[in-house]
Amino acid sequence: MPLPLLRSPSRLLPVLLLLAVSARADEPQPAPAATAAQPELRKIEGIFNTDLPKTERKGAVRLVFHPHFGDFTSRSYLRVATGVRWGVNDHTELNVLLEPYLDHHLKSDHPGNGIGDVQLGFKYGFRDKLVPGYDTSAGLNLYFPVGHPPIDMTNGYNRYSPYFVISKKIDSYPGLVVFLNTGLNLLSKSSVPGSFDRNESHSSSVILTPGFVYDRYPFHYTLEVSYETTTLIGHGNQTFLTVRPGIAWDLPRSLKFNSRGRWLIGFGFHATFGPDGTTTGTGAKLRAEFGISRWFHRSKKDYGDGSR
């Protein structure tokens, strides 16, 4: 299916207003040194979907392991996303993610095992050079269904998602970051059969997502409010509003088998208001990250748990 965007390039011209919130204080209060040194939250698909501006440090290579434990009750298979994130230089990051699925034999149907999704990502961090006082980045995520996955694992479309994020640390509240994510969700039909979920856009759309992250290590609190519309670049005139609060917990070393990696458990809730009515859902995710650059060259900085 040809992309509406390609048939009418002028649709790319709408201005996306970037809004950011900053708190005013008489004297900026720097975060305590112990807090500043702790790792911050990164994207956890389904719990916290925004790719914040920070990138991996130069030369860092991380293995990411991300099982979807909610699948034990909601699906007949378990998705286990596994990938690599690489800091090309101080402001560029690349990532590759495969999403295998495994029959967990807890339900009557048995879809078998295989790989159902391939994701590629690129992110360039401008830091505060583009907008003084604000952290910014631009990126592109690509999603391709592959193989013969269960029909409810994918919608059967390739997805191309360019985005721009602007964020601001609130000095008067150490650990608080507000952000605005603006992006496009461009769809093209693939050869892999699939099905759409309720309140999922059936064509290309524009997405605007303000929200915040509050890092209080080892806990991280998040809120995203996403507005999605097909009016500008898609078919029809559909709009979707999603509210997604979440929480993530950095596991202590005693609960992660004394490994050097970073393990997080995330819990989230979402409510979407759209053409199919109101849909709600919950999710629980485990994400493990392991620095593997030390396998190629020995460096003390590669042994830490956190990322930039």
C-alpha positions as CSV (number, residue, x, y, z in Angstrom):
1,M,0.0,0.0,0.0
2,P,1.6,3.3,-1.0
3,L,2.2,5.7,1.8
4,P,-0.2,8.8,1.8
5,L,2.9,10.8,2.8
6,L,4.7,9.9,-0.4
7,R,1.7,10.9,-2.6
8,S,1.5,14.3,-1.0
9,P,4.9,15.6,0.4
10,S,3.3,18.8,1.4
11,R,1.7,16.9,4.3
12,L,5.1,16.9,6.0
13,L,4.9,20.6,6.5
14,P,2.6,21.0,9.5
15,V,4.4,22.7,12.3
16,L,4.7,20.6,15.5
17,L,4.8,23.0,18.4
18,L,7.4,21.9,20.9
19,L,6.4,22.7,24.5
20,A,8.5,22.0,27.6
21,V,7.8,22.8,31.2
22,S,10.4,24.2,33.5
23,A,10.1,25.1,37.2
24,R,11.3,28.4,38.5
25,A,13.5,28.5,41.6
26,D,15.4,31.3,43.4
27,E,18.6,29.2,43.3
28,P,19.0,26.1,41.3
29,Q,19.5,23.1,43.6
30,P,21.9,20.6,42.2
31,A,21.1,16.9,42.8
32,P,23.2,15.2,45.5
33,A,26.3,13.6,44.0
34,A,25.1,10.1,45.0
35,T,21.8,10.6,43.1
36,A,23.4,12.1,40.0
37,A,25.7,9.1,39.6
38,Q,22.8,6.6,39.5
39,P,21.5,5.3,36.2
40,E,18.5,7.0,34.6
41,L,15.5,5.3,33.0
42,R,15.6,4.3,29.3
43,K,12.8,3.2,27.1
44,I,10.9,0.0,28.2
45,E,8.4,-0.8,25.4
46,G,4.9,-1.1,26.7
47,I,5.8,0.5,30.1
48,F,7.6,3.7,29.0
49,N,7.6,4.1,25.2
50,T,9.6,7.4,24.8
51,D,13.2,7.4,23.6
52,L,14.7,10.2,25.7
53,P,17.6,12.2,24.2
54,K,20.5,10.5,26.1
55,T,22.6,8.1,24.0
56,E,25.1,5.4,24.9
57,R,28.6,6.7,25.6
58,K,31.2,6.3,22.8
59,G,32.3,2.6,22.3
60,A,29.8,1.2,24.7
61,V,28.0,-2.0,23.5
62,R,25.1,-3.4,25.5
63,L,23.2,-6.6,25.2
64,V,19.5,-6.0,26.0
65,F,17.2,-8.9,27.1
66,H,13.5,-8.1,27.4
67,P,10.9,-10.9,28.0
68,H,7.2,-10.0,28.1
69,F,6.0,-11.8,31.2
70,G,2.4,-10.6,30.7
71,D,2.2,-13.1,27.7
72,F,1.9,-16.0,30.1
73,T,-1.7,-14.9,30.8
74,S,-2.7,-13.0,27.7
75,R,-1.1,-15.1,24.8
76,S,-0.2,-18.7,24.0
77,Y,3.4,-17.7,23.5
78,L,6.1,-15.7,25.2
79,R,7.9,-12.8,23.4
80,V,11.6,-12.4,24.3
81,A,13.0,-9.3,22.7
82,T,16.8,-9.5,22.5
83,G,19.1,-6.9,20.9
84,V,22.3,-4.8,20.9
85,R,22.7,-1.1,21.6
86,W,25.9,0.6,20.4
87,G,27.3,4.0,21.1
88,V,29.0,4.9,17.8
89,N,30.3,8.2,19.2
90,D,29.4,10.7,21.9
91,H,26.1,11.6,20.3
92,T,25.1,8.7,18.0
93,E,23.5,5.5,18.9
94,L,22.5,2.4,16.9
95,N,20.4,-0.5,18.0
96,V,19.2,-3.8,16.6
97,L,16.4,-5.9,18.2
98,L,14.9,-9.3,17.4
99,E,11.7,-10.5,18.9
100,P,11.6,-14.3,19.1
101,Y,8.4,-16.0,20.3
102,L,8.3,-19.3,22.3
103,D,5.4,-21.6,22.9
104,H,4.9,-21.7,26.7
105,H,2.4,-24.6,26.5
106,L,0.0,-23.0,29.1
107,K,-2.9,-22.6,26.6
108,S,-4.7,-24.8,24.2
109,D,-3.1,-23.5,20.9
110,H,0.5,-24.0,20.1
111,P,2.0,-21.5,17.7
112,G,5.5,-23.0,17.8
113,N,8.7,-21.0,18.0
114,G,10.3,-18.5,15.7
115,I,11.2,-14.8,15.2
116,G,8.3,-12.5,14.4
117,D,9.7,-9.0,14.4
118,V,12.9,-7.2,13.6
119,Q,13.6,-3.6,14.8
120,L,16.4,-1.2,13.8
121,G,17.0,2.1,15.4
122,F,19.2,5.2,15.0
123,K,19.4,8.2,17.4
124,Y,21.4,11.4,17.2
125,G,21.7,13.5,20.4
126,F,22.1,17.2,20.0
127,R,22.3,17.7,23.8
128,D,21.7,21.4,24.5
129,K,23.3,22.7,21.3
130,L,20.1,22.9,19.3
131,V,17.9,24.5,22.0
132,P,20.0,26.1,24.8
133,G,19.0,24.7,28.2
134,Y,17.1,21.8,26.7
135,D,18.3,18.3,25.8
136,T,17.2,17.3,22.3
137,S,17.6,14.3,19.9
138,A,16.2,13.0,16.6
139,G,15.9,9.4,15.6
140,L,14.4,6.8,13.4
141,N,12.9,3.4,14.4
142,L,12.1,0.7,11.8
143,Y,9.9,-2.3,12.5
144,F,9.5,-5.3,10.1
145,P,7.4,-8.4,10.7
146,V,9.2,-11.5,9.5
147,G,8.7,-15.2,9.2
148,H,5.3,-16.8,10.2
149,P,4.5,-15.3,13.6
150,P,1.1,-15.8,15.4
151,I,-1.4,-13.5,13.7
152,D,-2.0,-11.4,16.8
153,M,1.7,-10.7,17.3
154,T,1.9,-8.2,14.4
155,N,-0.5,-6.0,12.4
156,G,1.1,-7.1,9.2
157,Y,2.6,-3.7,8.3
158,N,6.1,-2.4,8.2
159,R,6.5,0.7,10.3
160,Y,8.8,3.7,9.9
161,S,8.9,6.0,12.8
162,P,11.0,9.2,12.7
163,Y,10.8,11.3,15.9
164,F,12.2,14.3,17.7
165,V,12.4,14.6,21.5
166,I,13.0,17.7,23.6
167,S,13.5,17.4,27.4
168,K,14.3,19.5,30.4
169,K,15.7,18.6,33.8
170,I,13.9,20.5,36.6
171,D,16.6,21.8,38.9
172,S,14.3,22.5,41.8
173,Y,13.1,18.9,41.8
174,P,16.2,16.6,41.4
175,G,15.5,13.6,39.3
176,L,12.5,15.1,37.5
177,V,12.7,15.4,33.7
178,V,9.8,16.7,31.5
179,F,9.7,16.0,27.8
180,L,7.8,16.3,24.5
181,N,8.1,13.6,21.9
182,T,6.8,14.4,18.4
183,G,6.9,11.8,15.7
184,L,5.3,10.1,12.6
185,N,4.1,6.5,12.4
186,L,4.3,5.6,8.7
187,L,2.8,2.2,7.6
188,S,3.2,0.1,4.5
189,K,1.7,-3.4,4.0
190,S,4.1,-6.3,4.4
191,S,3.7,-9.9,3.2
192,V,3.3,-11.2,6.7
193,P,-0.4,-11.6,7.8
194,G,-1.5,-9.9,11.0
195,S,-4.3,-8.2,12.8
196,F,-4.9,-4.8,14.4
197,D,-5.6,-4.4,18.1
198,R,-8.6,-2.3,19.2
199,N,-7.9,1.4,19.0
200,E,-4.8,0.9,16.9
201,S,-4.4,3.2,13.9
202,H,-4.9,1.4,10.5
203,S,-3.0,4.1,8.6
204,S,-0.1,6.5,8.9
205,S,-0.4,9.0,11.8
206,V,1.2,11.9,13.7
207,I,1.9,11.4,17.4
208,L,2.5,14.0,20.0
209,T,3.5,12.8,23.5
210,P,4.3,15.1,26.5
211,G,5.2,13.5,29.8
212,F,7.7,13.2,32.6
213,V,10.1,10.8,34.3
214,Y,10.9,11.1,38.0
215,D,14.1,9.2,38.8
216,R,14.3,8.3,42.5
217,Y,16.8,5.5,42.4
218,P,16.2,2.6,42.6
219,F,12.6,3.6,41.5
220,H,11.6,5.5,38.4
221,Y,8.1,6.9,37.9
222,T,6.8,7.8,34.5
223,L,3.7,9.4,32.8
224,E,3.0,9.7,29.1
225,V,0.0,11.3,27.5
226,S,-0.1,10.5,23.7
227,Y,-2.3,12.2,21.1
228,E,-2.3,10.4,17.8
229,T,-4.2,11.4,14.6
230,T,-4.5,10.2,11.0
231,T,-5.9,13.5,9.8
232,L,-2.7,15.0,8.4
233,I,-0.9,12.1,6.7
234,G,-3.2,9.0,6.9
235,H,-6.6,7.9,5.7
236,G,-9.8,9.1,7.4
237,N,-10.0,11.3,10.5
238,Q,-9.2,9.0,13.5
239,T,-7.8,10.3,16.7
240,F,-6.5,8.4,19.8
241,L,-5.7,9.6,23.3
242,T,-3.6,7.3,25.5
243,V,-2.7,7.9,29.1
244,R,0.2,5.6,30.3
245,P,1.5,5.8,33.9
246,G,4.3,3.4,34.9
247,I,6.9,2.5,37.4
248,A,10.3,0.7,37.1
249,W,12.6,-0.7,39.8
250,D,16.3,-1.3,39.5
251,L,16.9,-4.6,41.1
252,P,19.6,-4.8,43.8
253,R,22.6,-7.0,43.2
254,S,21.2,-9.7,45.6
255,L,18.2,-10.2,43.3
256,K,20.1,-10.3,40.0
257,F,22.4,-13.2,40.8
258,N,25.3,-10.8,41.6
259,S,25.7,-10.0,37.9
260,R,27.3,-6.7,36.8
261,G,24.5,-5.9,34.4
262,R,21.4,-3.7,35.0
263,W,18.1,-5.4,35.6
264,L,14.8,-3.6,35.8
265,I,11.2,-4.7,36.5
266,G,8.6,-2.4,35.0
267,F,4.8,-2.2,35.7
268,G,2.5,-0.1,33.6
269,F,-1.2,0.7,33.0
270,H,-2.7,2.3,29.9
271,A,-6.1,3.7,28.9
272,T,-6.8,4.6,25.3
273,F,-9.8,6.6,24.1
274,G,-10.5,6.2,20.4
275,P,-12.9,5.1,17.7
276,D,-13.3,1.7,19.2
277,G,-14.3,3.1,22.6
278,T,-12.1,2.9,25.7
279,T,-9.6,0.2,26.0
280,T,-7.4,-0.4,29.1
281,G,-4.5,-2.8,29.9
282,T,-1.7,-3.5,32.3
283,G,1.8,-4.9,31.7
284,A,4.8,-6.2,33.5
285,K,8.3,-6.3,31.9
286,L,11.7,-7.4,32.8
287,R,14.7,-5.8,31.1
288,A,18.3,-6.9,31.5
289,E,21.3,-5.0,30.1
290,F,24.8,-6.2,30.0
291,G,27.8,-4.2,28.9
292,I,29.8,-6.3,26.4
293,S,32.3,-3.8,25.1
294,R,34.8,-5.2,27.7
295,W,34.8,-8.4,25.7
296,F,36.6,-6.5,23.0
297,H,38.8,-4.1,25.0
298,R,39.5,-3.8,28.7
299,S,38.3,-0.6,30.2
300,K,37.2,0.2,33.8
301,K,34.3,2.4,32.6
302,D,32.7,-0.6,30.8
303,Y,32.1,-2.4,34.1
304,G,29.5,0.0,35.6
305,D,25.8,-0.8,35.8
306,G,24.5,2.5,34.5
307,S,24.3,4.1,31.1
308,R,24.7,7.7,30.2
